[in-house]
Amino acid sequence: MVKHYDCFRTDKNVYIVMEICQGGTLNDFLNKTTEINEPTAVVIISQILQGLEYLDSLGISHRDLKPENIFIAERTVDGVSETIFK
């Protein structure tokens, strides 16, 4: 789970202050990975859906869901977040 510290907005942007995600984005992971096996894909998609379900329970819509906006907390040697498998 990534810690959220603060958020604020200006006239043009909304900013979210959170802990550093050492694993980069899902887009980074996909660009560096030639093949994702089915069990890994299932876990990644499951975690994304759990996050969206949580946001929905709070009445929040993401509105910009794409690999560049999905962060991986940390990476292992093979580039997959250890937290993905917990």
N, C-alpha and C positions, 0 to 999 in steps of 0.2 A: 504494500500500500504506500503510495506516495503522499508525503505530508504536504498539506496546504497551509501556507502561512498568512497570506493576505491577498486581497484583490482590490483594485481601484480602477476608475475609468477617467478618461479625458473626454473632450468633445468628440473625438474620432475613434478611440480605441478602448478596449477593456483589457486590463493586465491582470494576470494571475501569478502570484509569487508562490513558488513551491520548491521543494528540495530538488537538488540536481539529480537527474536521471542518468546515471553513468552508462546505461545501455543504449542511449540514443533513441531514435524513433523506429517504429515498425517499418517505415520506408527504408531506413538505413539497413535494417536487418534483411529485408527482402532484396535489396540491391546487392548485398554481399553473399546471399545464399543462392546456390544454384538449384537446390531442390529441398522441399519441406515434406517430411513424411506425414502420413495421415494422423497419427497420434499427436504430433506436435501441432499440426493445424487445428485439430479439435480442441486442444487446450488453449491455444491462442484465441480462437474464435469464441470459446466458452467464456474466457475472461473478459473479452470485449463486450459480449452480451450481458454478462453480470454487471459490468460497469454501466451500461446503458439502462439496464433494468433498475439499478439504484438511482440513476439520474431521473428516470421516469417516475419513480416513487416519490421523488421530491418535486415533481412537476416541472422538471428541467428538460429541455430539448437540446441536443448537442448542436445541430444545424451546420456543422462543418466536419463531418466524420470522414476522415481519410487517413492513410497510413502515416502521413507527415505529422498528424496530430495525436497519434497514439504513441505514448512513451513507454520504454522498457526500463524498469528500475535499475537493473544491473545485468551484466553479461557474464556468461561462463566462457570457457575456452572455445566452445563451438558456436558462440554468438547468441545463444538462447538464454534468456533470463532464468535464473534459478527460481525466481518467484513464479514463473509460468507453471512450474511443475509441482507447486504446493497446493 
